[in-house]
């Protein structure tokens, strides 16, 4: 299966000045339990994931974060873990997030990696979204992944 990557730098930079000003300073809630809600709904899921849920309570993060090394601004929301925008009415939050999710999926911000044996990919989760393409059934996906602990978004 391929993996699609989206640049959160490019998505931020392509927004209008007015929208960048609106989003700057907003915070969003990100939830591990929300991201794994389907697994948690499976039989035995709550027990299997209890420790991970306990170790990863909901967190507040800026909607626009500044990369600690480059100083560039990037959007920092995603469909999987972002649950709401803080300080907004529920309907406003849903509408703004729907816009941002659709914006992040704009093809101009994306790249699709077609994995081949021996392919190695590195990406910075601080400024990149990634999503697998589950189009390889009945084959199985075998991979090794190393994740480096990051900084707190700011």
C-alpha positions as CSV (number, residue, x, y, z in Angstrom):
1,X,0.0,0.0,0.0
2,X,1.1,3.5,-0.8
3,X,1.4,6.3,1.7
4,X,0.2,9.9,1.1
5,X,2.0,12.8,2.7
6,X,0.8,16.4,3.0
7,X,3.0,19.4,3.8
8,X,1.5,21.4,6.7
9,X,3.9,24.2,5.8
10,X,2.5,24.4,2.3
11,X,-1.1,24.2,3.5
12,X,-0.5,27.1,6.0
13,X,1.4,29.2,3.4
14,X,-1.4,28.9,0.8
15,X,-4.1,30.3,3.2
16,X,-5.1,33.9,2.8
17,X,-3.5,36.4,5.1
18,X,-6.9,36.9,6.8
19,X,-7.4,33.2,7.5
20,X,-3.8,32.8,8.8
21,X,-4.5,35.7,11.2
22,X,-7.8,34.1,12.3
23,X,-6.2,30.7,13.0
24,X,-3.1,32.1,14.7
25,X,-3.6,31.8,18.5
26,X,-6.5,29.3,18.3
27,X,-6.0,26.1,20.2
28,X,-7.4,22.6,19.4
29,X,-8.0,19.6,21.6
30,X,-6.2,16.4,20.4
31,X,-7.3,13.0,21.8
32,X,-5.6,9.6,21.6
33,X,-8.9,8.0,22.6
34,X,-10.7,9.7,19.7
35,X,-8.0,8.6,17.3
36,X,-8.4,5.0,18.4
37,X,-12.2,5.1,18.9
38,X,-12.7,2.3,16.4
39,X,-10.2,0.0,18.2
40,X,-11.7,1.0,21.5
41,X,-15.1,-0.1,20.3
42,X,-13.9,-3.6,19.4
43,X,-14.4,-6.4,21.9
44,X,-11.5,-6.2,24.4
45,X,-10.4,-2.8,23.0
46,X,-10.9,-0.8,26.2
47,X,-8.9,-3.3,28.2
48,X,-6.1,-3.7,25.5
49,X,-5.7,0.1,25.1
50,X,-6.4,1.2,28.7
51,X,-2.8,2.0,29.5
52,X,-2.2,3.9,26.3
53,X,-5.4,5.9,26.9
54,X,-4.2,6.6,30.5
55,X,-0.8,7.7,29.3
56,X,-2.2,9.9,26.6
57,X,-4.9,12.2,27.9
58,X,-6.5,14.8,25.7
59,X,-4.0,17.7,25.0
60,X,-4.3,21.3,23.9
61,X,-2.2,22.3,20.9
62,X,-2.0,25.4,18.8
63,X,-3.9,25.2,15.5
64,X,-0.8,26.9,13.9
65,X,2.5,25.8,15.3
66,X,5.9,27.3,14.8
67,X,8.5,24.7,13.8
68,X,11.2,24.8,16.5
69,X,14.1,24.5,14.1
70,X,13.1,26.3,10.9
71,X,10.8,28.9,12.5
72,X,8.2,28.2,9.8
73,X,4.5,28.1,10.6
74,X,2.4,25.0,9.9
75,X,-1.1,24.0,10.4
76,X,-1.4,21.5,13.3
77,X,-4.8,19.7,13.1
78,X,-5.8,16.3,11.6
79,X,-8.9,14.2,11.2
80,X,-7.6,11.4,13.3
81,X,-6.9,13.1,16.6
82,X,-8.3,16.7,16.6
83,X,-11.6,16.8,18.3
84,X,-12.5,20.5,18.6
85,X,-11.3,24.0,18.5
86,X,-11.3,25.6,21.9
87,X,-13.2,28.7,22.6
88,X,-15.6,28.2,19.6
89,X,-19.2,27.1,19.6
90,X,-19.5,23.4,18.7
91,X,-21.0,24.2,15.2
92,X,-18.4,26.8,14.5
93,X,-15.6,24.4,15.6
94,X,-17.0,21.7,13.3
95,X,-17.3,24.0,10.4
96,X,-13.8,25.4,10.7
97,X,-12.3,22.0,11.2
98,X,-14.2,20.6,8.2
99,X,-12.7,23.5,6.1
100,X,-9.2,22.8,7.4
101,X,-9.4,19.0,6.9
102,X,-10.5,19.6,3.3
103,X,-7.8,22.2,2.8
104,X,-5.1,19.8,4.0
105,X,-6.3,17.2,1.5
106,X,-5.7,19.6,-1.4
107,X,-3.6,17.7,-4.0
108,X,-1.1,20.6,-4.4
109,X,0.1,20.0,-0.8
110,X,0.4,16.2,-1.2
111,X,2.8,13.5,-2.4
112,X,2.0,9.8,-2.8
113,X,4.8,7.4,-2.1
114,X,4.7,4.1,-4.0
115,X,6.6,1.8,-1.7
116,X,9.0,-0.7,-3.3
117,X,11.2,-3.3,-1.5
118,X,14.0,-1.4,0.2
119,X,12.2,2.0,0.2
120,X,13.1,4.2,3.1
121,X,11.2,7.3,4.0
122,X,11.8,10.0,6.6
123,X,9.3,12.7,7.5
124,X,8.8,15.3,10.2
125,X,5.5,14.7,12.0
126,X,5.7,18.3,13.2
127,X,4.8,19.5,9.7
128,X,3.6,16.5,7.7
129,X,0.4,14.5,7.7
130,X,0.6,10.9,6.4
131,X,-2.0,8.3,5.6
132,X,-1.8,4.8,4.3
133,X,-3.6,3.7,1.2
134,X,-5.3,0.4,2.2
135,X,-5.6,-0.9,-1.4
136,X,-3.4,-4.0,-1.2
137,X,-5.7,-6.7,0.1
138,X,-5.2,-9.7,0.2
139,X,-1.5,-9.0,0.5
140,X,-0.1,-8.0,3.8
141,X,1.9,-4.9,4.6
142,X,5.2,-5.5,6.4
143,X,7.2,-2.6,7.6
144,X,9.6,-1.4,10.3
145,X,9.0,2.0,11.9
146,X,11.0,4.1,14.2
147,X,9.6,7.1,15.8
148,X,11.7,9.7,17.6
149,X,10.2,11.5,20.6
150,X,9.4,15.1,19.6
151,X,8.9,18.4,21.3
152,X,5.8,20.0,22.6
153,X,4.0,21.9,19.8
154,X,4.3,25.6,20.2
